[in-house]
Amino acid sequence: MSDATLSTQAMQVINNYLHLPFSKKKISCPYFNNKRSRVRGALGVLIGKGTPEEIVNEATLIALREKVDLKNLDNEQTKKFLVEHNLGVDCSGLVYHVLNAELNARKLGPLRKHIKRPWIRSPIRKLIALFRPAENTGVNTFYNDINSKEIRLSEIQPGDFIIIMNTGANYNLHHILLVHKVANTSSPYQGEGLPAGRGEVVLRYTHSFQFPDDGLYNHGVRQEEIKIIDSNKNLLEQNWNEPRTREYAKTAREIKIKRLKVL
């Protein structure tokens, strides 16, 4: 099998979200939905836009303030502590920090230099977005044609993302999946697309989400895969190993595979 993955630096960011850098603990970062919390103007770590390190540091500060010894909490209790203190990452916050690491690894500079927001007209708002780029980047930002371009399934590479627009019960949910690995079982992957009809191609992606049946605490950053059975067919006709994610994609009013223009 020949694999193509994101850079070591970007994969490390993903790993840190999957295994938050707490000492002697193994927990994934919870999902955080800023729309549900209705918090505005707070620090990025408090609105689902923090890095793994920021989330751990904030949890440590809160624990000190509340006189809670995190060392005495097991994995389940620690995850509960994070969720109850609104510490986690949303889907676009996750993608922002991973792609930021990827661009830096490729010597392209930080992601904030490549994201445009022409819909922000106020000079003050522009200044805020400049200094708080992650907090001012959502699924719509990545989706906008000024920042990304649509690509065919046969062209997909690590670093591309699957955008799911207007899904959910009320069609008001937007979601983003980040492809972190592309594997081909028969022919070497050269980064020029997926060879149709040659072996089994598997897209592995990372995202942060909370399904309705996840309960209060069993949610957050996770990895799933899509087996490409025919690259000439659309994405929904492929084999998704997580039917719940596919269902959200299937009921969406729009689903696209996109790539940052800088890539």
N, C-alpha and C positions, 0 to 999 in steps of 0.2 A: 504494500500500500504506500502510495506517495501522498503526503499531506502538505498543505500550505496553511500556515497559521499567521496570526498577528505576530508582531515583534515580541521578543522576550519581555520587554518593559510593559507592553500592553497586556500580555498574558499574566504578568505578575499582578497588575491592578485587578484583573478579573479574579485571580486566585485570592487576593486579599478581601474581595467582596464575598467570595464563596466561603472563606475561612477568615473571619475578622481577626486582626492581629492582637487578640487578647492573649495574655500569657496562659498557657496550658488549657485553653478552651477551644472547642471546635464547633463554631456556630456560623451560619450564613447571615449575611446582612438582611434585615427585614425590609419589606416593601413599605414605602411611605407615599401616601397620596395627598399632595398639597391641596387639591380641590376639596377633599373631604374635611381637612383640618381648618381650611379657610384662614390660614396664617399668612400674612403678607409682610414683607420688609424685614423678616428675621434673618439671622445668619444662615448661610447655605446649609450647614449641618442640621439645622432645625427645620428645614423645609424640603428635605429629600434631595439635596444637592451636594452633600458632603462626600469627601473621600473616605476610604476605610479608616485611615489614620485619624481623621477629624472626628469620625463617629466614635471611635474608641476613646479618644481624648475627652470628648464631650461627656460620654458615659462615665468616665473616671471622675470628672469634675462634679457631675451631678451626684454620683455616689458619695463623694467626699462631703458634699454639702448636706446630704441626707443621712450621713453616717452609716452608709451601707458598705460592707466589705465585699467587693466583687469577687475576691479570691474564695470566699465561702459559698458562692453561688455556683450551682452546676450549670451545664450547658442550657438546659431548658429554662432554668430560673433567670439566667443571663439574657436569653432571648426575650423572655417576658419583660424583664427590666427595660430593655431597649424599646420594645413596642409600647409599653405603658408610658415611656417618656418621649414618645414621638421621634425616635431616632431610627433612621433607615434611609433608603435611597429609592427614588422613583425611576421609571424606565429611562427617561431622557437624561437624568443626572448620571446614571450608570454609564450610558453611552458617551456622554460628554467626557468624563474622566478617562475612559478607556481610549477613546479616539485622540484625546489630548496627548496621552502617553505615546500612542502610535505615531502621531505627527512629529513629536519631539524625537522619537527614535529614528525617524526617516530624515531628520535634519530639515524639517519643513516649518519649524517654529510652532508655538502654541496654537491650539485650536482657536482661541479668541481672535487671532489675527485674520482668520479665514471665514469667520461667521459674520454675515451681514444682516442687519435688521432695519430695512428701509421704512418699515411701518412705524418705527419710533421717531417721532418728529420733535419732541421737546428736547432742547439742549440738556436739560437736567436729567431727563430719562436716558439720553444717550450716554451721559457721563456715568450714570449709575450702571448701565449695561457694560460699559468699558471696564469698570473696576469690579463688577460682579457678573462676569460672563456666564458662569454655570447657572446661577440663579435666574438669569434672563434667557435661558435656552431651554425650549420645550420641544415636544414632538413636532409641532408646527414649524419651528425654526429649522429643524433638520429636513422636514418635508418640502419646504419652500424651494422653488426652482432656482432662486438666486444663490442657494447654498449647496444644492445637490442636483444630480442628473439621474434620470431613470435609465436603468440598464436591463438587458434581457437576462433571463434565467441562465442561459448558456454562457454568459459573461461573468457570472458572479465570482467574487473573490473575498478573502478575509478583509474585514473593514467595511464591507457593504452592509446595508441594513434593510430590513423588511419593515415597511411602514404600513400600519393598519389604521385606517381613518374611519371615524364615525361608526363605531361598533358598540356592542353592549345593548342592554334592554331599551335604552332611550336613544341609542345611536349618538351619544355624546362623549364616547370614550375614544381616545387616540392612544396608540401603543407602538412601540418600536422594539425590534429584535435585532441584535448585532451579531453578524456572522463572524465567528472567531476562528473557524477552521473549515477547510474544504478538503475532503479526502476522496481519492479515486482508487478503486481496488485493482485496476488493471493497467492503466497507462499513467506515466508521470504527469503530474499537474504542473503546467508551465506558467500559470498566471495569465493565460490568454483565453480563458473560458473553459467551459465544460464540454469535452468531446462527446457529442451525442452518440448513444448506442455503443459505447465502449466501457464496459464494466459498470460497477455501481458507484455512483457519486453520492457522497453524504455531506450535507451542510450541517455544521454544528453551530448553534447560536446561543448567546447568553442574553437573558433579560431579567427584569425585576417586575414581579406582578403578584397580585393576590386574587386567586380564584374564589368564587363564592363558597366553595366547600373546603377552603383551606383553614377555616376557623380563625380564631383571634391571633394565633401565633405561628402557624405553620405556613408561612409565606415568605417571599423575598426573592433574592437573587438565585437563579437556577439556570441549568443548561439543558437543552433539548436538541433534537436533530430531525432533519428532513431527508429522506432517501429519494434521490431523483431517479424516477423510473423511466422518464422520457422528458428530456430537456426541451422538446418541441411543444410540450403541453404546458399549461399554466401552473403556477405554484400550488394551487389548491388541489390539483390532480396528482400531486406527488404523495409520498407516504410519510405522514407526520407521526412521530412516535408519541406526541402528546395531543390527544384528541381535543382537549379543552382549548389549547391554543389555536388549533385548526378551526374550531368552531367559532372562535372570536374573529378569525380571519375570514371565514366563510360568510359570516353575517355582516361583515363590514361593507360599507358603501364604496370603499376604495381600498385596494391593497397594491402597493408598488415596491419594487426592489430599487433602491437608490444608492448612489455613491457620492461622497463629498466631491465637489468640483476640484478641490486641491489635489485629490488623489486620481 
